[in-house]
Amino acid sequence: MAGGAAPAPAPGALLCVLLWAAAAAAAGGGPGGSPAPGAFGRVYRGAVNISAERVYAFAYSSESGQVDAVRVYVNSSSENLQYPVLFVVRQQKGVLSWQVPLIFRGLYQRTYNYQEVSRTLCPSEPTPETGPSDQIIFVDVSSMAPFNVAYELLVTRLENFQLETNKAFNFTASPSQPQYFLYKFPQDVDSVIIKVVSDAVYPCSVVSVQDIVCPVYDLDHNVEFNGVYQSMTKQAAITVQRKDFPGEQFFVVFVIKPEDYTCGGSVPSSIHGNVNRTWNLQRTKNLQVTIVPSIKKSVYVQAMFFSFLSFLSFYLGSVVVAFVHYISTDMKLTVPFGSVSIAGSGIMTSSHPITASTPEGSSYGAIDESGSSGGHQLSSPERGPPAGSDTDSSVEEESDFDTMPEIESDKNVIRTKVFLYLSDLSRKDRRIVSKKYKIYFWNIITIAVFYALPVIQLVITYQTVVNVTGNQDICYYNFMCAHPLGVLSAFNNILSNVGHMLLGFLFLLIVLRRDILHRRAMEMKDVYTLDYGIPKHFGLFYAMGIALMMEGVLSACYHVCPNYSNFQFDTSFMYMIAGLCMLKLYQTRHPDINASAYSAYASFAVVICLAVLGVVFGKNDMWFWVIFSMIHVLASLALSTQIYYMGRFKIGKCSDLGIFRRAVMVLYTDCIQQCSRPMYMDRMVLLIVGNLVNWSFAIFGLVYRPRDFASYILGIFICNLLLYLAFYIIMKLRSSEKLLPIPLFCIVATAVVWAAALYFFFQTLSSWEETPAESREKNRQCILLGFFDDHDIWHFLSAAALFFSFLVLLTLDDDLDAVRRDKIPVF
C-alpha cells in the first residue's frame, strides 16, 4: 500500500533467515568464534584453547501462551582449575555463565569440583499481544588454556517444565545440576502448599520459591538471594499465596548442597582441610514435588468461631452452676433453725448456738472457747475497724501484719506443737493478711506488663526478618499445617492460645464472685465466715488468673516464631503458675506464715535467670550443670527445713546461719543416734519424698544435661506441685474430711483433660533441638477442621486442664465451711 509500512516478515521466514545467516557465518568463520547452527538433543564435542573458541546458535519458535524452557548440559574431563572451560549462554534478555570444573565451597573453605554441569535457562513467555515469537540462543565455549581442552555440549527443550495442581512430579538433582519449574495459580485458588518429599535424608537440599525474574538463583551460593527458601532432608512444605506474586506464577527451585552440615549431617574427619575434594561428587537426590491448594478463607472463619465458642461454653456452664448454687443456697436459707450451707460461697445462716456477737477487735480465726486448742482469746491492744472492713489505711503496711505483740512470743510455742490446728495459724487480723495477699495480684500485673511488651516487640522483629529475608529456617513451624494470615506465618498456632486468655478471665470472674459474697458475709458479721472454714484470701487466686491469661499471651508470642532462643517466653509464666499453685496450697492451712509476694516473685526471678543461663550455657558446659545441681539440692534442703519447722528458722542472724548444721544434727539425733519417731511424721514423709524427687532431677540433669533446659526446670516445678497436691488430698481424706461433688468433678476432669492434653503434647511436630531440616521431618498434616494440628489441640486442652486445676484449688476445702477452725488440722 502506497505510503504504508512494510509488512512484517512471517515468523517462519525470520527463523529460516536466522538459521541461514548462522550457517553462512559458520561456513565462512570456522571455529574462530563465528556461530555454528545447533540442534536440540544433539551432543556436540570439541576442544578449545586460548586461540580457539566455539559459538553455537540454537533457534526455536515459541507459540502463544506456551512457556518454553531450555536446559544446557556441559561436561569437561579437565580437572585443571587454572584453565577451566568457560560457558556463556546469551539470550534475548539475559546472560548466564559458569565454568567447568564448577567449584562449590563448603564449611571452613573446603572446595568441591564438578566436571558435569547442567542448568535450566530462564524461560521467555510470549505475551498474547505479540503472538508466536522466534528465539535464538548463543552458547559460547572458551578457555584461556594454552593447550586444547575437550568438552561436551547438549542443549534440550524441557517438556515437563510447568507443574500441575495435585499432580506429583519426580525428578533428580545434584549440586551442579539444580532444577526449577514453573507453577501458575489456577483461577479459583488463592493459596497453595508446595510439598516436597524424598526417600533419602542426605544429601541436604534447599527448596526455594522465586518470582518470575531472570536470572533464577539456582546455585548453592546464591539460592538465598531471592524469594522464600527452606532447607530439607526428607520433607519440606512452603505455603504460597497468590497475593505475593503479581504475575500469579512463580518458580520452584531445588538446590542440592555440597555438604550436609546445614541439615545436621557431618563431614568425615578424614577430609578436613581446604584442598579439593571429590568424595561427595555423586550427590544426587531423587525428589517428588506436589502442589496442592491450601484452605479457603471460610475455613479461617470456621476455626475462629470454633475456638471462641468452645471456650465461651465454659462461661455458659459457669453461669448454670452459679444459678443452681444460688437456688440451692436460697432454699437452704429457709430451712429450720441450726441448718448450715456448705456450698462454699461464704453465705451462711447465723442461726447457731454460737452467736455472731464476736467482738469487732478480735483476731481473725480465734474461737471464744476455753477448751479448744486455740482456746484463749487473744486481744489486740488497739481496736481496729470491724473485721469486715477492707478500707485502705496508711498504717496497714506489711510491717504491721502482726498487730498483736503477744503473737510473736507465742509463735515458737504454738508452731512446735505436735498437732496443729488452723486456729493456731490464722491468728493475724484478716484485713492485714488479705492486703498482704493482694500484693501478689498487683505485682504480677506489673511483671506481666514489663515482661510482655519487650517480648511482643522482639517476636514482631523475628516475624519481620522472616518475611523480609524469606529464610524459613529461622522459625520452627509445623509447615505442613501452618496457615498464614496477614504478616503472621502460622496463625493457627496463635489462635489456639485464645483458650488461656478466655478461661483465665473466667476464673477471675469466678474468684471475684466468691470475693464479693465473702465480703457481704463479713459485713453481716456472719459467724461462719468469721470463725469457721478455711480463711478466705483471694489475692493468690487473682494472681493465678492473671498468670493463666499471660501464659496465653506469651505462648502466642512464642509461636509467632518458635525457636530455641525465645522458648523461655512460653515457659516463664508456667513457672509462676506452678509456684503460685504450690503457694496457694500451702497458704490454705498456713495463712499466717506463707511467703510474702516480694520474696515469692524474687524467687521466680531467680528461676527465670537460671533458665536464661541454661539456654546460653546449658548445652555443653559441665560447670553450669554442677553449679545448678548444687543450688537445686541446697535450695531443696533449706526449703524443707523451713517447712518442717513451720518457718521458725530464720536465716538472717549470725546465730541462725547454721541452719543446715542444725538440720543435720536433728537427723542424726532422731534417725541414727536414738532412732526415735520424728515429731512431725506427716511432714517428714512429704519432705523425704520431695527431696528424693528433687535430688533425682539434679542427678538426671548432671548426667544427661538435657538441651531443653526450660522444660527441664518446668518439669521440676510440675512434679513438686503434683507431689504436694497428692499429699494434700491424701492428708485431707486421712483427716476424715470429704470431697464435695464440685471439687470431685474438677479433680476427675483435671486428670482426664491433662491426660488427653499430654498425649497431644508428646506428638512432636517440630523440635528446635535439631536443625530446621531435621525438624521438618516431624511435620504432620492438620487433624482438626483442616486448620489445627496436634500442638494446637494441646493448647486447647492444656488451657482447660489449667482452668480445672485452678477450680480444684478454689473448691477443694468447701466441705470445711461449717467446721470450726480449731477442729481443722494443719498438714
BELCORNOR-V625772 format. One record per pair of residues at least 24 apart in sequence whose ideal C-beta (glycine too) atoms are under 8 Angstrom apart, sorted by the first residue. I is the first residue (numbers start at 1). GAP is how many residues later the second one is. If there is no record, write none. Layout:
{{I	GAP} {I	GAP}}
This chain:
{{11	50} {11	121} {11	122} {11	123} {12	49} {14	120} {15	44} {15	46} {15	119} {18	39} {18	41} {18	116} {18	118} {19	38} {19	40} {22	35} {22	37} {35	103} {38	101} {38	117} {40	30} {40	115} {40	116} {40	117} {41	113} {41	114} {41	115} {42	112} {43	109} {43	110} {43	111} {44	108} {44	109} {44	110} {45	105} {45	106} {45	107} {45	108} {46	95} {46	104} {46	105} {46	107} {47	101} {47	102} {47	103} {47	104} {48	37} {48	93} {48	94} {48	95} {48	97} {48	100} {48	101} {48	103} {49	94} {49	96} {49	97} {49	98} {49	99} {49	100} {50	93} {50	94} {50	95} {50	96} {52	96} {53	87} {53	88} {53	89} {53	90} {54	86} {54	87} {54	88} {55	83} {55	84} {55	85} {55	86} {56	82} {56	83} {56	85} {56	97} {56	99} {57	79} {57	80} {57	81} {57	82} {58	78} {58	79} {58	80} {58	81} {58	97} {59	75} {59	76} {59	77} {59	78} {60	74} {60	75} {60	76} {60	97} {61	71} {61	72} {61	73} {61	74} {62	62} {62	63} {62	64} {62	70} {62	71} {62	72} {62	73} {63	63} {63	69} {64	62} {64	64} {64	67} {64	68} {65	61} {65	63} {66	59} {66	60} {67	56} {67	58} {67	94} {67	95} {67	115} {68	55} {68	56} {68	67} {68	89} {68	93} {69	51} {69	52} {69	54} {69	88} {69	89} {69	92} {69	113} {70	50} {70	51} {70	53} {70	67} {70	85} {70	86} {70	87} {70	88} {71	47} {71	48} {71	49} {71	50} {71	84} {71	85} {71	86} {71	87} {72	46} {72	47} {72	49} {72	67} {72	81} {72	82} {72	83} {73	43} {73	44} {73	45} {73	79} {73	80} {73	81} {73	82} {73	83} {74	26} {74	42} {74	43} {74	44} {74	77} {74	78} {74	79} {74	80} {75	25} {75	40} {75	41} {75	42} {75	76} {75	77} {76	24} {76	25} {76	39} {76	73} {76	74} {76	75} {76	76} {77	38} {77	73} {78	37} {78	67} {78	71} {78	72} {79	34} {79	36} {80	65} {80	69} {81	32} {81	195} {83	60} {83	61} {83	62} {83	63} {83	64} {83	66} {84	59} {85	56} {85	57} {85	58} {85	64} {85	66} {86	54} {86	55} {86	56} {86	57} {86	58} {87	30} {87	52} {87	53} {87	54} {88	51} {88	52} {88	54} {89	30} {89	32} {89	48} {89	49} {89	50} {89	51} {90	47} {90	48} {90	49} {90	50} {91	30} {91	31} {91	33} {91	44} {91	46} {92	32} {92	43} {92	44} {93	29} {93	31} {93	121} {94	28} {94	120} {94	121} {96	25} {96	26} {96	119} {100	51} {102	74} {104	71} {104	72} {104	116} {104	117} {104	154} {105	116} {105	153} {106	152} {106	153} {106	155} {106	161} {107	152} {107	154} {107	160} {108	164} {108	166} {109	165} {110	149} {110	157} {110	161} {110	163} {110	164} {110	167} {111	163} {111	164} {111	165} {111	166} {112	63} {112	146} {112	147} {112	164} {112	165} {112	166} {112	168} {112	169} {113	163} {113	165} {113	168} {114	60} {114	61} {114	62} {114	167} {116	60} {116	61} {117	59} {117	60} {118	58} {118	59} {119	58} {119	59} {119	99} {120	38} {120	41} {120	58} {120	59} {120	60} {120	96} {120	98} {122	92} {122	93} {122	94} {123	38} {123	59} {163	89} {163	126} {163	128} {164	127} {165	24} {165	27} {165	126} {165	127} {165	128} {166	124} {166	125} {166	126} {166	127} {167	123} {168	120} {168	121} {168	122} {169	119} {169	120} {169	121} {170	116} {170	117} {170	118} {171	83} {171	115} {171	116} {171	118} {172	112} {172	113} {172	114} {172	115} {173	32} {173	81} {173	82} {173	83} {173	111} {173	112} {173	114} {174	82} {174	109} {174	110} {174	111} {175	28} {175	45} {175	80} {175	81} {175	82} {175	83} {175	108} {177	107} {178	40} {178	41} {178	45} {178	75} {178	76} {178	77} {178	78} {179	39} {179	74} {179	75} {180	30} {180	36} {180	38} {180	71} {180	72} {180	73} {180	74} {181	70} {181	71} {181	108} {182	30} {182	67} {182	68} {182	69} {182	70} {183	66} {183	67} {183	68} {183	69} {183	108} {184	64} {184	65} {185	57} {185	60} {185	63} {185	64} {186	107} {189	53} {189	104} {190	51} {190	52} {190	53} {190	104} {190	106} {190	107} {191	48} {191	49} {191	50} {191	51} {191	102} {191	103} {191	104} {192	47} {192	48} {192	99} {192	100} {192	101} {192	102} {193	44} {193	45} {193	46} {193	47} {193	98} {193	99} {193	100} {193	101} {193	287} {194	42} {194	43} {194	44} {194	45} {194	46} {194	58} {194	95} {194	96} {194	97} {195	40} {195	41} {195	42} {195	94} {195	95} {195	96} {195	97} {195	285} {196	36} {196	39} {196	40} {196	41} {196	58} {196	91} {196	92} {196	93} {196	94} {197	37} {197	38} {197	90} {197	91} {197	93} {198	34} {198	35} {198	36} {198	37} {198	87} {198	88} {198	89} {198	90} {199	35} {199	87} {200	34} {200	85} {200	86} {201	32} {201	33} {201	62} {201	64} {201	576} {202	31} {202	58} {202	61} {202	63} {203	53} {203	54} {203	57} {203	77} {203	80} {203	81} {203	82} {204	27} {204	28} {204	29} {204	52} {204	53} {204	55} {204	56} {204	57} {204	58} {204	59} {204	61} {204	569} {205	26} {205	27} {205	28} {205	49} {205	50} {205	51} {205	52} {205	58} {205	80} {205	82} {206	24} {206	25} {206	26} {206	47} {206	48} {206	49} {206	50} {206	51} {207	25} {207	29} {207	31} {207	45} {207	46} {207	47} {208	44} {208	45} {208	46} {208	47} {209	29} {209	31} {209	41} {209	42} {209	43} {209	44} {210	40} {210	41} {210	43} {211	34} {211	36} {211	39} {211	40} {212	33} {212	35} {212	37} {212	38} {212	39} {216	35} {216	37} {217	36} {218	35} {218	37} {219	36} {220	35} {220	36} {220	37} {220	38} {223	30} {223	32} {224	246} {224	247} {226	244} {227	24} {227	26} {227	243} {228	242} {228	244} {229	24} {229	241} {229	242} {229	243} {230	241} {230	242} {230	243} {230	249} {230	542} {230	543} {230	546} {231	26} {231	31} {231	32} {231	242} {231	540} {231	541} {231	542} {232	31} {232	541} {232	544} {233	30} {233	31} {233	540} {233	541} {233	543} {233	544} {234	543} {235	245} {235	541} {235	542} {235	544} {236	243} {236	537} {236	540} {237	242} {237	243} {237	245} {237	539} {237	542} {238	234} {238	241} {239	55} {239	240} {239	243} {239	244} {239	245} {241	243} {252	37} {252	39} {254	33} {254	35} {256	27} {256	28} {256	29} {258	25} {262	509} {262	511} {263	508} {263	510} {263	511} {264	506} {264	507} {264	509} {264	510} {294	189} {295	188} {295	491} {295	492} {299	486} {299	487} {299	488} {300	183} {300	185} {300	191} {300	487} {302	483} {302	485} {303	189} {303	192} {303	482} {303	484} {303	485} {304	191} {306	479} {307	188} {307	189} {307	191} {307	192} {307	489} {308	190} {308	194} {310	189} {310	486} {311	187} {311	188} {311	191} {311	192} {311	195} {311	488} {312	190} {314	188} {314	189} {314	192} {314	486} {314	489} {315	187} {315	191} {318	188} {318	191} {318	192} {321	421} {322	191} {340	188} {340	477} {340	478} {341	476} {341	477} {342	398} {342	472} {342	473} {342	475} {342	476} {343	471} {343	474} {344	170} {344	396} {344	398} {344	467} {344	470} {344	473} {345	169} {345	172} {345	173} {346	168} {346	171} {346	172} {346	174} {346	175} {346	180} {346	183} {346	190} {346	471} {347	170} {347	173} {347	174} {347	179} {348	173} {348	178} {348	179} {348	180} {348	181} {348	184} {348	469} {348	470} {349	179} {350	174} {350	175} {350	176} {350	177} {350	178} {352	175} {352	176} {354	173} {354	177} {355	172} {356	169} {356	170} {356	171} {356	174} {358	29} {358	167} {358	169} {358	172} {358	173} {360	25} {360	26} {360	27} {362	25} {363	41} {363	64} {363	65} {363	66} {364	62} {364	63} {364	64} {364	65} {364	66} {364	69} {364	166} {364	171} {365	57} {365	58} {365	61} {365	62} {365	65} {365	166} {365	170} {365	226} {365	456} {366	57} {366	61} {366	165} {367	56} {367	164} {367	453} {367	454} {367	455} {369	453} {372	49} {372	51} {372	448} {372	450} {373	44} {373	46} {373	48} {373	50} {373	51} {373	449} {374	47} {374	49} {374	50} {374	53} {374	447} {374	448} {375	447} {378	26} {378	28} {378	29} {378	32} {378	49} {379	25} {380	24} {380	49} {381	24} {384	45} {384	47} {385	46} {386	139} {387	42} {387	43} {387	44} {387	135} {387	138} {387	143} {388	131} {388	133} {388	134} {388	135} {388	136} {388	137} {389	42} {390	41} {390	44} {390	45} {390	129} {392	43} {396	35} {396	36} {396	39} {398	38} {398	41} {398	198} {400	32} {401	27} {401	28} {401	31} {401	32} {401	35} {402	26} {403	25} {403	26} {403	29} {404	24} {411	237} {412	236} {415	178} {415	230} {415	231} {415	232} {415	233} {416	229} {416	230} {416	232} {418	261} {418	262} {419	406} {420	226} {420	405} {420	406} {421	400} {421	401} {421	402} {421	403} {421	404} {421	405} {422	112} {422	113} {422	167} {422	399} {422	400} {422	402} {422	403} {422	404} {423	397} {423	398} {423	399} {423	401} {424	402} {425	164} {425	165} {425	166} {425	167} {425	168} {425	221} {425	401} {426	109} {426	165} {426	166} {426	395} {427	165} {428	163} {428	164} {430	92} {430	105} {433	102} {433	104} {433	158} {433	159} {434	103} {434	104} {434	105} {436	103} {436	160} {436	161} {437	100} {437	101} {437	102} {437	103} {437	150} {437	157} {437	160} {438	101} {438	104} {439	100} {439	157} {439	158} {439	159} {440	99} {440	100} {440	102} {440	103} {440	140} {440	157} {440	160} {441	98} {441	101} {441	102} {441	105} {443	100} {443	154} {443	155} {443	158} {444	99} {444	102} {444	103} {444	106} {444	132} {444	157} {445	101} {447	154} {448	98} {448	102} {448	105} {448	125} {451	99} {451	103} {451	121} {452	98} {452	101} {452	102} {452	105} {455	99} {455	102} {455	111} {455	114} {456	101} {458	108} {459	98} {459	99} {459	101} {459	102} {459	107} {459	110} {460	100} {462	98} {462	99} {462	101} {462	104} {463	24} {463	25} {463	26} {463	97} {463	98} {466	95} {472	300} {473	299} {473	300} {474	87} {474	89} {475	86} {475	87} {475	88} {476	86} {476	87} {476	290} {476	291} {476	292} {476	296} {476	299} {477	85} {477	289} {478	287} {478	288} {478	300} {478	301} {478	302} {478	311} {478	313} {479	297} {479	300} {480	299} {480	300} {480	301} {480	302} {480	309} {481	284} {481	298} {481	299} {481	300} {481	301} {481	306} {481	307} {481	308} {483	304} {488	72} {489	71} {489	72} {490	69} {490	70} {492	290} {492	295} {492	296} {492	297} {492	300} {493	63} {493	66} {493	69} {493	298} {493	299} {493	302} {494	62} {494	65} {494	66} {495	297} {496	292} {496	295} {496	296} {496	297} {496	299} {496	300} {497	55} {497	56} {497	58} {497	59} {497	62} {497	298} {497	302} {498	54} {499	53} {499	296} {499	297} {499	300} {499	301} {500	48} {500	49} {500	51} {500	52} {500	53} {500	55} {500	295} {500	299} {500	302} {501	48} {501	51} {501	52} {502	297} {503	45} {503	296} {503	297} {503	299} {503	300} {504	41} {504	42} {504	43} {504	44} {504	45} {504	46} {504	47} {504	48} {504	299} {505	40} {505	44} {506	297} {507	34} {507	37} {507	38} {507	41} {507	296} {507	299} {507	300} {508	34} {508	37} {508	38} {508	41} {510	297} {510	300} {511	27} {511	30} {511	31} {511	34} {511	299} {514	24} {514	296} {528	289} {528	290} {531	289} {531	290} {532	284} {532	285} {532	286} {532	287} {532	288} {532	289} {533	280} {533	283} {533	284} {533	285} {533	286} {533	288} {533	291} {534	54} {534	55} {534	279} {534	282} {534	283} {534	290} {535	56} {535	286} {537	50} {537	54} {539	58} {540	40} {540	43} {540	44} {540	47} {541	43} {541	265} {541	268} {541	269} {543	37} {544	33} {544	36} {544	37} {544	40} {544	262} {544	265} {545	261} {547	26} {547	29} {547	30} {547	33} {548	29} {548	251} {548	254} {548	255} {548	258} {551	26} {551	251} {552	247} {555	240} {562	204} {562	206} {563	205} {564	51} {564	204} {564	205} {565	50} {567	48} {567	141} {567	143} {567	201} {568	40} {568	43} {568	44} {568	47} {568	142} {570	140} {571	40} {571	139} {571	140} {571	142} {571	143} {572	36} {572	39} {574	140} {574	143} {575	29} {575	32} {575	33} {575	36} {575	138} {575	139} {575	142} {576	28} {577	225} {578	136} {578	139} {578	140} {578	142} {578	143} {579	24} {579	25} {579	28} {579	138} {581	140} {581	144} {581	224} {581	225} {581	228} {582	138} {582	139} {582	142} {584	225} {585	139} {585	140} {585	143} {585	224} {586	57} {586	138} {588	140} {588	221} {588	224} {588	225} {589	235} {589	236} {589	237} {589	238} {590	56} {590	236} {593	53} {593	54} {607	106} {610	103} {611	98} {611	99} {611	102} {614	95} {614	96} {614	98} {614	99} {615	94} {615	95} {618	87} {618	88} {618	89} {618	91} {619	86} {619	88} {620	85} {622	83} {625	76} {625	77} {625	80} {626	76} {628	73} {629	69} {629	70} {629	72} {629	73} {632	62} {632	65} {632	66} {632	69} {632	84} {633	61} {633	62} {633	65} {634	26} {636	54} {636	55} {636	58} {636	59} {637	26} {637	54} {640	47} {640	50} {640	51} {643	40} {643	44} {644	36} {644	39} {644	40} {644	43} {682	49} {682	145} {683	144} {686	37} {686	38} {686	41} {689	34} {690	30} {690	33} {690	34} {693	26} {693	27} {693	30} {694	26} {707	62} {708	61} {725	83} {727	100} {728	84} {728	99} {729	83} {731	94} {731	96} {732	80} {732	81} {735	90} {735	92} {737	76} {737	78} {737	79} {738	77} {739	73} {739	76} {740	71} {740	74} {740	75} {742	65} {742	69} {742	72} {743	64} {743	65} {743	68} {743	69} {743	71} {746	58} {746	61} {746	62} {746	65} {747	61} {749	55} {750	51} {750	54} {750	55} {750	58} {753	44} {753	47} {753	48} {753	51} {754	43} {754	44} {754	47} {754	51} {756	41} {757	37} {757	40} {757	41} {757	43} {757	44} {760	30} {760	31} {760	33} {760	34} {760	37} {761	30} {761	33} {761	37} {763	27} {763	28} {763	31} {765	24} {765	25} {765	26}}
